[in-house]
Amino acid sequence: GKLGEEDVAVKENSVKKVKPAILTEAIADDDEDTWLSPFDEKTIHEETDEAAEEEEETVDYAEEEEENAEETEEDIDIIAEQTRRADDHKDRGNEHMSKKEYELALHQYNEAVHVSPAGPNSHVYYSNRAAAHCYLARYESASDDCRTSIALRPTYEKAHARLGLSLFFRGKYEEAIGAYERSLELDPMNKASVSYLKKAEARLKEIQRKEEEEEGIRK
């Protein structure tokens, strides 16, 4: 006979615990329009297959996590080795700088950047290379290296100061002022930045004064 609403609710809650063969008998004894659609054998098999797939996916995910952990450890070791080698080149470059051997210093900083272009200390390599470029009067290359250093480490004060210096010698006084102001925000005690900031401001005012005078003459 037909089941009442409460009996139907109880039966729905217990369906997944019933074996497919028993479920088929229950469906046959009851109203097929009510039961067959949501609880036919195909649905039961699909649910069983999905459960098996989910379990397999969980296993695969665990294996993938383990592989990723191993890869991460390998990556850390590789980065550490690259940094060690790059630091060695940087130290050699610093020695050459102290001896005013700027081309040799530049070569070592080039090697440091080549070994570790975006590592934990790479901002130092670019900034030091910028200093070598400045001593060799290659100010545009110095500006480029300073900007790369700042992109890697925005709070690295030396890169801002060296950017200011390279821009100053390129005659870009307004940009140099911005770089020196940022340098002094990070290190208010940087005497070189204080000095060159004043020089850049004076140069900019002089240029603006001359431009105003020329404009007045044209009028």
Secondary structure, 3 states (H helix, E strand, C coil): CCCCHHHHHHHHHHHHHCCHHHHHHHHHHCCHHHHHHHHCHHHHHHHHHHHHHHHHHHHHHHHHHHHHHHHHHHHHHHHHHHHHHHHHHHHHHHHHHHCCCHHHHHHHHHHHHHHCCCCCCHHHHHHHHHHHHHHCCCHHHHHHHHHHHHHHCCCCHHHHHHHHHHHHHCCCHHHHHHHHHHHHHHCCCCHHHHHHHHHHHHHHHHHHHHHHHHHHHHC
